[in-house]
């Protein structure tokens, strides 16, 4: 069964309730970029929860660490849930 990633929280203006369409953790010099959609048919599909969470946790190759020394995972700016499609 395929699963999708849904935004449930994040910074002000976060796309709450929208589905992850695509992202690039290396965009904008490692600050990352994500595109969300309200159209369920366009949501990026993953084979299982593990694959979806691995994608959400991607570390930027351009800027692998944050100033505090922790891994730079731009998509983790958003709180998400993984739901069956």
C-alpha positions in Angstrom: 0.0 0.0 0.0 1.4 3.4 -0.9 1.6 6.2 1.6 1.8 10.0 1.4 3.2 12.8 3.5 0.8 15.4 5.0 1.9 18.7 6.6 0.4 19.1 10.1 2.6 21.9 11.4 5.6 24.1 10.9 6.6 27.7 10.7 4.0 30.5 10.2 2.3 30.0 6.8 3.0 26.3 6.7 0.8 24.5 4.2 -1.3 22.7 6.8 -3.3 19.7 5.5 -1.5 19.8 2.2 0.4 16.8 0.6 4.1 16.7 -0.2 4.6 17.0 -4.0 8.4 17.3 -4.1 11.4 18.8 -2.3 15.1 19.4 -2.7 17.2 19.6 0.4 20.1 21.2 -1.5 18.1 24.1 -3.0 18.9 27.7 -1.8 22.4 26.8 -0.6 21.2 24.0 1.6 18.2 25.8 3.1 15.9 23.5 1.1 12.8 23.8 -0.9 9.5 22.0 -0.8 6.3 22.1 -2.9 3.0 21.1 -1.4 -0.4 20.5 -3.1 -4.0 20.2 -2.0 -4.6 17.8 -4.8 -4.3 14.2 -3.5 -3.8 12.8 -7.0 -0.6 14.9 -7.3 0.9 13.9 -4.0 4.3 12.1 -4.0 3.8 8.4 -3.2 6.1 6.2 -1.2 6.0 2.4 -0.9 5.9 2.5 2.9 6.2 4.6 6.1 9.9 4.0 6.3 10.6 5.3 2.8 8.4 8.4 3.4 10.2 9.2 6.7 13.7 8.6 5.1 12.7 11.2 2.4 11.5 13.7 5.1 14.8 13.3 7.0 17.1 13.9 4.0 20.3 15.8 4.9 21.4 18.5 2.6 24.6 17.6 0.7 25.4 21.3 0.2 25.1 22.3 3.9 25.1 19.0 5.9 25.2 20.6 9.3 23.4 23.5 10.9 25.2 26.2 12.9 24.4 24.2 16.1 26.3 21.2 14.6 23.1 19.1 14.2 22.2 17.5 10.8 20.6 20.0 8.4 17.3 18.4 7.4 15.4 21.2 5.7 12.1 19.3 5.2 12.0 18.6 9.0 11.0 22.3 9.3 7.6 20.9 8.8 5.8 18.5 11.2 4.3 15.8 9.1 2.2 12.6 9.3 2.4 9.7 7.0 -1.0 8.4 5.8 -2.1 5.5 3.6 -3.2 6.6 0.1 
